[in-house]
Amino acid sequence: MDKKILLIIALILIAGAIIFFIFTLAQQRLTGASITEKYSFTKAICDESNYCQDYEIVCQGDQVVSTNPITGAAVDYPDDWEDPRTQDQIQKSC
């Protein structure tokens, strides 16, 4: 009788682990995100004098791995220039 109970408990634990991994993979497919996924995007970062430099931002999950300036991708706007991007677009990060 004890062996049957241990077998049932083991099967329940295995089934639970399988269900957990299925839901984890499904969530990653739906959101397109993975904790270990490495990706990059470009973003213009402007200083207080309206000098804007494009950067390649490399992320792993939700952590910034590196920010690399893109050579030749900079512009110096006049003092009265206002950034047309929304605050969410400016602050977007990993």
Backbone torsions as a table, in degrees:
resi	resn	phi	psi	omega
1	MET	NA	-39.9	-179.4
2	ASP	-64.1	-35.4	179.4
3	LYS	-66.7	-35.8	178.3
4	LYS	-66.7	-40.7	179.8
5	ILE	-65.7	-43.8	177.5
6	LEU	-62.6	-39.3	178.3
7	LEU	-64.2	-43.8	179.1
8	ILE	-63.5	-43.7	178.7
9	ILE	-62.8	-43.1	179.0
10	ALA	-62.4	-42.7	179.2
11	LEU	-64.6	-39.1	178.2
12	ILE	-64.5	-43.6	178.6
13	LEU	-64.1	-41.8	178.5
14	ILE	-64.5	-44.1	178.5
15	ALA	-62.5	-40.5	178.0
16	GLY	-62.8	-42.0	178.6
17	ALA	-64.6	-41.5	179.1
18	ILE	-63.2	-44.8	179.2
19	ILE	-63.1	-41.8	178.2
20	PHE	-58.7	-47.9	-178.7
21	PHE	-66.8	-35.8	178.0
22	ILE	-63.6	-45.3	179.8
23	PHE	-68.0	-35.8	177.5
24	THR	-64.0	-46.3	178.7
25	LEU	-65.3	-38.6	178.9
26	ALA	-63.5	-41.2	179.7
27	GLN	-65.1	-41.0	178.7
28	GLN	-64.2	-38.0	178.7
29	ARG	-68.0	-38.7	-179.1
30	LEU	-69.4	-41.4	-176.7
31	THR	-90.4	-18.2	-177.9
32	GLY	75.7	10.9	-177.1
33	ALA	-112.3	151.4	176.0
34	SER	-142.9	143.9	-178.8
35	ILE	-61.5	-36.9	-176.8
36	THR	-95.8	-1.7	-177.0
37	GLU	-68.3	131.5	176.7
38	LYS	-104.9	130.5	-179.3
39	TYR	-147.8	167.9	179.1
40	SER	-142.9	161.1	175.2
41	PHE	-152.6	166.6	178.1
42	THR	-107.6	152.2	-178.4
43	LYS	-155.2	136.3	174.5
44	ALA	-85.7	128.6	177.7
45	ILE	-115.6	123.4	-175.7
46	CYS	-108.8	145.1	176.1
47	ASP	-97.9	-175.6	-175.2
48	GLU	-68.3	-17.1	178.0
49	SER	-98.4	16.2	177.8
50	ASN	65.7	27.5	171.0
51	TYR	-89.9	119.4	-175.7
52	CYS	-114.9	129.1	-179.9
53	GLN	-120.7	134.2	174.7
54	ASP	-81.2	138.9	179.0
55	TYR	-127.7	147.4	166.9
56	GLU	-93.5	122.8	-180.0
57	ILE	-108.0	121.8	-178.6
58	VAL	-104.6	129.1	-177.9
59	CYS	-122.2	152.8	168.9
60	GLN	-130.1	111.0	-172.3
61	GLY	65.1	-122.9	178.7
62	ASP	-108.1	18.8	179.9
63	GLN	-109.7	137.1	175.3
64	VAL	-76.6	124.3	178.7
65	VAL	-89.7	-43.9	178.8
66	SER	-159.6	156.3	171.2
67	THR	-126.1	121.8	-175.4
68	ASN	-121.2	121.5	177.7
69	PRO	-64.9	141.7	178.4
70	ILE	-93.2	118.0	-177.0
71	THR	-59.8	130.8	177.1
72	GLY	80.1	4.2	-178.4
73	ALA	-111.3	69.2	179.3
74	ALA	-144.1	154.0	177.7
75	VAL	-146.9	144.7	178.5
76	ASP	-110.9	103.0	-177.9
77	TYR	-81.7	157.5	177.2
78	PRO	-63.1	162.2	-177.0
79	ASP	-60.6	-30.3	-177.7
80	ASP	-88.5	4.5	-179.2
81	TRP	-72.3	139.5	176.0
82	GLU	-119.8	134.1	-179.5
83	ASP	-64.7	121.4	-177.3
84	PRO	-77.2	-7.9	-179.5
85	ARG	-74.2	151.8	174.8
86	THR	-74.1	163.4	179.9
87	GLN	-60.6	-35.6	177.4
88	ASP	-64.4	-39.1	179.0
89	GLN	-68.3	-37.3	-179.6
90	ILE	-68.3	-41.2	-174.0
91	GLN	-89.3	-0.4	-177.6
92	LYS	-55.3	129.6	174.3
93	SER	-142.4	-168.9	-176.4
94	CYS	-57.4	NA	NA
